[in-house]
Amino acid sequence: MIPSAPSQAQATHLQTSSRLCGEPLAIAPGEARVRLLAVAEMAVDEHQLVHGGFVFGLADYAAMLAVNHPNVVLGGAEVRFRAPVRVGEELLAVARLEGEEGRKRRVQVTVERGGEEVLSGLFTCFVLERHVLAPAAGEGA
């Protein structure tokens, strides 16, 4: 069980927008919980349907925090959208590290709204030796 307050300092994705991707509630070794309130800018129509990319972004952010390494990047994801989300709804993403193989990390993420699952997925992340945009040794900046 993840504690209600962060037990580990955030080491990655430090400039992520809490308004668009969520607010970390707890970070523990191999686990993270992130909350997101769906805001009006996320709506795609007059019914206030939230674009799935924002729900995916929340899940992705939670996966990154579960790994919590400065150079973690997403390599792929298999996700299932289970229910629609509307503006004004609060979402909770729970991410748990499921396995490690070298640089590769597999993270299971679920996103819920009031106990109802709206997204589930397996995220494949990679921990790199340097930042993905940093020049290789011997290259210019």
PyRosetta script that sets phi, psi and omega in degrees:
from pyrosetta import init, pose_from_sequence

init()
pose = pose_from_sequence("MIPSAPSQAQATHLQTSSRLCGEPLAIAPGEARVRLLAVAEMAVDEHQLVHGGFVFGLADYAAMLAVNHPNVVLGGAEVRFRAPVRVGEELLAVARLEGEEGRKRRVQVTVERGGEEVLSGLFTCFVLERHVLAPAAGEGA")
pose.set_psi(1, 132.3)
pose.set_omega(1, -179.9)
pose.set_phi(2, -81.9)
pose.set_psi(2, 134.0)
pose.set_omega(2, 177.8)
pose.set_phi(3, -64.7)
pose.set_psi(3, 162.2)
pose.set_omega(3, -177.3)
pose.set_phi(4, -76.9)
pose.set_psi(4, -15.7)
pose.set_omega(4, 177.2)
pose.set_phi(5, -121.1)
pose.set_psi(5, 148.5)
pose.set_omega(5, -179.1)
pose.set_phi(6, -55.8)
pose.set_psi(6, 133.3)
pose.set_omega(6, 177.9)
pose.set_phi(7, -107.1)
pose.set_psi(7, -5.6)
pose.set_omega(7, -178.6)
pose.set_phi(8, -136.4)
pose.set_psi(8, 139.9)
pose.set_omega(8, 178.8)
pose.set_phi(9, -67.6)
pose.set_psi(9, 143.8)
pose.set_omega(9, 176.8)
pose.set_phi(10, -71.2)
pose.set_psi(10, 127.2)
pose.set_omega(10, -176.5)
pose.set_phi(11, -114.8)
pose.set_psi(11, -2.7)
pose.set_omega(11, -175.7)
pose.set_phi(12, -140.7)
pose.set_psi(12, 158.7)
pose.set_omega(12, 175.4)
pose.set_phi(13, 50.9)
pose.set_psi(13, 46.8)
pose.set_omega(13, -172.9)
pose.set_phi(14, -68.9)
pose.set_psi(14, -22.3)
pose.set_omega(14, -178.2)
pose.set_phi(15, -102.1)
pose.set_psi(15, 14.6)
pose.set_omega(15, -180.0)
pose.set_phi(16, -63.6)
pose.set_psi(16, 136.2)
pose.set_omega(16, 179.2)
pose.set_phi(17, -72.7)
pose.set_psi(17, 118.2)
pose.set_omega(17, 178.0)
pose.set_phi(18, -67.3)
pose.set_psi(18, -26.3)
pose.set_omega(18, 179.4)
pose.set_phi(19, -71.0)
pose.set_psi(19, -33.6)
pose.set_omega(19, -175.7)
pose.set_phi(20, -102.1)
pose.set_psi(20, -26.7)
pose.set_omega(20, -175.7)
pose.set_phi(21, -121.0)
pose.set_psi(21, -12.3)
pose.set_omega(21, 176.4)
pose.set_phi(22, 115.5)
pose.set_psi(22, 166.5)
pose.set_omega(22, -178.4)
pose.set_phi(23, -114.0)
pose.set_psi(23, 122.8)
pose.set_omega(23, 178.3)
pose.set_phi(24, -62.7)
pose.set_psi(24, 130.2)
pose.set_omega(24, 175.3)
pose.set_phi(25, -99.8)
pose.set_psi(25, -34.4)
pose.set_omega(25, -178.9)
pose.set_phi(26, -155.9)
pose.set_psi(26, 138.2)
pose.set_omega(26, 175.0)
pose.set_phi(27, -131.6)
pose.set_psi(27, 121.3)
pose.set_omega(27, 177.8)
pose.set_phi(28, -134.3)
pose.set_psi(28, 163.1)
pose.set_omega(28, -179.9)
pose.set_phi(29, -53.8)
pose.set_psi(29, 116.1)
pose.set_omega(29, 177.7)
pose.set_phi(30, 77.5)
pose.set_psi(30, 8.4)
pose.set_omega(30, -177.9)
pose.set_phi(31, -146.8)
pose.set_psi(31, 151.8)
pose.set_omega(31, 175.1)
pose.set_phi(32, -155.8)
pose.set_psi(32, 152.4)
pose.set_omega(32, 173.7)
pose.set_phi(33, -129.7)
pose.set_psi(33, 131.7)
pose.set_omega(33, -177.2)
pose.set_phi(34, -134.9)
pose.set_psi(34, 135.9)
pose.set_omega(34, -179.2)
pose.set_phi(35, -110.6)
pose.set_psi(35, 142.2)
pose.set_omega(35, 177.5)
pose.set_phi(36, -138.4)
pose.set_psi(36, 131.4)
pose.set_omega(36, 171.5)
pose.set_phi(37, -98.1)
pose.set_psi(37, 122.2)
pose.set_omega(37, -179.7)
pose.set_phi(38, -71.2)
pose.set_psi(38, 120.5)
pose.set_omega(38, -176.4)
pose.set_phi(39, -105.6)
pose.set_psi(39, 165.7)
pose.set_omega(39, -173.8)
pose.set_phi(40, -56.1)
pose.set_psi(40, -34.6)
pose.set_omega(40, -179.5)
pose.set_phi(41, -64.4)
pose.set_psi(41, -13.5)
pose.set_omega(41, -179.0)
pose.set_phi(42, -88.7)
pose.set_psi(42, -9.4)
pose.set_omega(42, -175.8)
pose.set_phi(43, -72.7)
pose.set_psi(43, 144.9)
pose.set_omega(43, 178.5)
pose.set_phi(44, -110.8)
pose.set_psi(44, -10.0)
pose.set_omega(44, -177.7)
pose.set_phi(45, -157.6)
pose.set_psi(45, -179.3)
pose.set_omega(45, -177.7)
pose.set_phi(46, -68.9)
pose.set_psi(46, -12.7)
pose.set_omega(46, 177.5)
pose.set_phi(47, -86.7)
pose.set_psi(47, -2.7)
pose.set_omega(47, -179.8)
pose.set_phi(48, 69.8)
pose.set_psi(48, 27.4)
pose.set_omega(48, 175.0)
pose.set_phi(49, -67.3)
pose.set_psi(49, 130.8)
pose.set_omega(49, 179.0)
pose.set_phi(50, -85.7)
pose.set_psi(50, 133.5)
pose.set_omega(50, 177.2)
pose.set_phi(51, -60.5)
pose.set_psi(51, 134.9)
pose.set_omega(51, -178.3)
pose.set_phi(52, -60.7)
pose.set_psi(52, -23.0)
pose.set_omega(52, 178.6)
pose.set_phi(53, -61.3)
pose.set_psi(53, -31.8)
pose.set_omega(53, 178.0)
pose.set_phi(54, -72.7)
pose.set_psi(54, -37.5)
pose.set_omega(54, 176.8)
pose.set_phi(55, -66.5)
pose.set_psi(55, -42.5)
pose.set_omega(55, 176.2)
pose.set_phi(56, -61.5)
pose.set_psi(56, -42.8)
pose.set_omega(56, 179.5)
pose.set_phi(57, -59.1)
pose.set_psi(57, -40.1)
pose.set_omega(57, 176.3)
pose.set_phi(58, -61.2)
pose.set_psi(58, -47.5)
pose.set_omega(58, -179.6)
pose.set_phi(59, -63.0)
pose.set_psi(59, -42.4)
pose.set_omega(59, 178.6)
pose.set_phi(60, -60.6)
pose.set_psi(60, -46.3)
pose.set_omega(60, 179.8)
pose.set_phi(61, -60.7)
pose.set_psi(61, -43.2)
pose.set_omega(61, 178.3)
pose.set_phi(62, -62.1)
pose.set_psi(62, -40.6)
pose.set_omega(62, 178.2)
pose.set_phi(63, -62.6)
pose.set_psi(63, -43.4)
pose.set_omega(63, 179.1)
pose.set_phi(64, -60.0)
pose.set_psi(64, -40.9)
pose.set_omega(64, -178.7)
pose.set_phi(65, -71.8)
pose.set_psi(65, -29.5)
pose.set_omega(65, 176.7)
pose.set_phi(66, -66.4)
pose.set_psi(66, -34.9)
pose.set_omega(66, 175.3)
pose.set_phi(67, -78.1)
pose.set_psi(67, -45.7)
pose.set_omega(67, 172.5)
pose.set_phi(68, 54.4)
pose.set_psi(68, 48.6)
pose.set_omega(68, 175.0)
pose.set_phi(69, -117.5)
pose.set_psi(69, 139.8)
pose.set_omega(69, -177.0)
pose.set_phi(70, -55.6)
pose.set_psi(70, -26.9)
pose.set_omega(70, -176.0)
pose.set_phi(71, -111.7)
pose.set_psi(71, 27.2)
pose.set_omega(71, 178.7)
pose.set_phi(72, -78.3)
pose.set_psi(72, 139.5)
pose.set_omega(72, 176.3)
pose.set_phi(73, -135.6)
pose.set_psi(73, 156.2)
pose.set_omega(73, 176.5)
pose.set_phi(74, -85.0)
pose.set_psi(74, 130.7)
pose.set_omega(74, 177.6)
pose.set_phi(75, -103.1)
pose.set_psi(75, -28.2)
pose.set_omega(75, -179.6)
pose.set_phi(76, -179.0)
pose.set_psi(76, 167.2)
pose.set_omega(76, 179.5)
pose.set_phi(77, -156.0)
pose.set_psi(77, 143.6)
pose.set_omega(77, 171.1)
pose.set_phi(78, -117.3)
pose.set_psi(78, 111.3)
pose.set_omega(78, -175.8)
pose.set_phi(79, -126.4)
pose.set_psi(79, 155.9)
pose.set_omega(79, 174.3)
pose.set_phi(80, -128.0)
pose.set_psi(80, 124.6)
pose.set_omega(80, 173.4)
pose.set_phi(81, -85.9)
pose.set_psi(81, 123.7)
pose.set_omega(81, -173.8)
pose.set_phi(82, -101.3)
pose.set_psi(82, -27.1)
pose.set_omega(82, -177.5)
pose.set_phi(83, -157.7)
pose.set_psi(83, 151.6)
pose.set_omega(83, 178.2)
pose.set_phi(84, -74.1)
pose.set_psi(84, 159.7)
pose.set_omega(84, 178.1)
pose.set_phi(85, -123.0)
pose.set_psi(85, 141.5)
pose.set_omega(85, 177.9)
pose.set_phi(86, -114.1)
pose.set_psi(86, 156.5)
pose.set_omega(86, 174.5)
pose.set_phi(87, -55.3)
pose.set_psi(87, 138.5)
pose.set_omega(87, 178.9)
pose.set_phi(88, 95.7)
pose.set_psi(88, -13.2)
pose.set_omega(88, -179.7)
pose.set_phi(89, -84.0)
pose.set_psi(89, 146.4)
pose.set_omega(89, 178.2)
pose.set_phi(90, -101.2)
pose.set_psi(90, 131.6)
pose.set_omega(90, -178.7)
pose.set_phi(91, -113.9)
pose.set_psi(91, 149.1)
pose.set_omega(91, 176.2)
pose.set_phi(92, -127.8)
pose.set_psi(92, 122.2)
pose.set_omega(92, 176.1)
pose.set_phi(93, -102.7)
pose.set_psi(93, 132.9)
pose.set_omega(93, 176.0)
pose.set_phi(94, -121.4)
pose.set_psi(94, 123.9)
pose.set_omega(94, -177.9)
pose.set_phi(95, -120.9)
pose.set_psi(95, 136.7)
pose.set_omega(95, 179.0)
pose.set_phi(96, -135.1)
pose.set_psi(96, 130.0)
pose.set_omega(96, 176.0)
pose.set_phi(97, -66.8)
pose.set_psi(97, 123.9)
pose.set_omega(97, -177.6)
pose.set_phi(98, -102.4)
pose.set_psi(98, -23.2)
pose.set_omega(98, -178.4)
pose.set_phi(99, -173.0)
pose.set_psi(99, 156.1)
pose.set_omega(99, 178.3)
pose.set_phi(100, -132.9)
pose.set_psi(100, 136.7)
pose.set_omega(100, 174.1)
pose.set_phi(101, -142.4)
pose.set_psi(101, 100.6)
pose.set_omega(101, -176.9)
pose.set_phi(102, 61.5)
pose.set_psi(102, -123.0)
pose.set_omega(102, 179.6)
pose.set_phi(103, -81.9)
pose.set_psi(103, -13.1)
pose.set_omega(103, -173.8)
pose.set_phi(104, -83.1)
pose.set_psi(104, 136.3)
pose.set_omega(104, 176.3)
pose.set_phi(105, -128.4)
pose.set_psi(105, 134.9)
pose.set_omega(105, 175.0)
pose.set_phi(106, -108.7)
pose.set_psi(106, 125.3)
pose.set_omega(106, -175.8)
pose.set_phi(107, -125.0)
pose.set_psi(107, 125.2)
pose.set_omega(107, 175.5)
pose.set_phi(108, -89.6)
pose.set_psi(108, 130.0)
pose.set_omega(108, -179.0)
pose.set_phi(109, -129.3)
pose.set_psi(109, 136.7)
pose.set_omega(109, 170.0)
pose.set_phi(110, -124.7)
pose.set_psi(110, 142.1)
pose.set_omega(110, 174.5)
pose.set_phi(111, -118.3)
pose.set_psi(111, 128.2)
pose.set_omega(111, -178.0)
pose.set_phi(112, -124.6)
pose.set_psi(112, 155.7)
pose.set_omega(112, 173.8)
pose.set_phi(113, -128.4)
pose.set_psi(113, 108.7)
pose.set_omega(113, 178.7)
pose.set_phi(114, 56.7)
pose.set_psi(114, 36.9)
pose.set_omega(114, 179.4)
pose.set_phi(115, 89.2)
pose.set_psi(115, -10.5)
pose.set_omega(115, 178.0)
pose.set_phi(116, -94.8)
pose.set_psi(116, 128.5)
pose.set_omega(116, 179.3)
pose.set_phi(117, -72.5)
pose.set_psi(117, 128.5)
pose.set_omega(117, 177.2)
pose.set_phi(118, -111.3)
pose.set_psi(118, -19.2)
pose.set_omega(118, 177.4)
pose.set_phi(119, -154.4)
pose.set_psi(119, 141.9)
pose.set_omega(119, 170.4)
pose.set_phi(120, -138.0)
pose.set_psi(120, 147.6)
pose.set_omega(120, -179.6)
pose.set_phi(121, -169.2)
pose.set_psi(121, 163.4)
pose.set_omega(121, 175.0)
pose.set_phi(122, -114.1)
pose.set_psi(122, 119.8)
pose.set_omega(122, -176.8)
pose.set_phi(123, -105.4)
pose.set_psi(123, 130.8)
pose.set_omega(123, 177.2)
pose.set_phi(124, -103.2)
pose.set_psi(124, 116.1)
pose.set_omega(124, -177.4)
pose.set_phi(125, -115.5)
pose.set_psi(125, 158.3)
pose.set_omega(125, 177.6)
pose.set_phi(126, -130.2)
pose.set_psi(126, 136.9)
pose.set_omega(126, 175.4)
pose.set_phi(127, -99.3)
pose.set_psi(127, 114.9)
pose.set_omega(127, -176.3)
pose.set_phi(128, -95.0)
pose.set_psi(128, 159.9)
pose.set_omega(128, 178.7)
pose.set_phi(129, -69.8)
pose.set_psi(129, -30.6)
pose.set_omega(129, 178.1)
pose.set_phi(130, -141.0)
pose.set_psi(130, 167.6)
pose.set_omega(130, 179.7)
pose.set_phi(131, -56.0)
pose.set_psi(131, 141.3)
pose.set_omega(131, -176.2)
pose.set_phi(132, -56.8)
pose.set_psi(132, -27.4)
pose.set_omega(132, -179.9)
pose.set_phi(133, -100.1)
pose.set_psi(133, -1.5)
pose.set_omega(133, 179.1)
pose.set_phi(134, -73.6)
pose.set_psi(134, 140.9)
pose.set_omega(134, 177.8)
pose.set_phi(135, -66.2)
pose.set_psi(135, 148.2)
pose.set_omega(135, 176.1)
pose.set_phi(136, -68.0)
pose.set_psi(136, 159.3)
pose.set_omega(136, 178.1)
pose.set_phi(137, -54.4)
pose.set_psi(137, 131.2)
pose.set_omega(137, 179.6)
pose.set_phi(138, 90.9)
pose.set_psi(138, -10.8)
pose.set_omega(138, 178.1)
pose.set_phi(139, -92.8)
pose.set_psi(139, 154.1)
pose.set_omega(139, 176.0)
pose.set_phi(140, -75.1)
pose.set_psi(140, 162.9)
pose.set_omega(140, 179.8)
pose.set_phi(141, -74.6)
pose.dump_pdb("model.pdb")
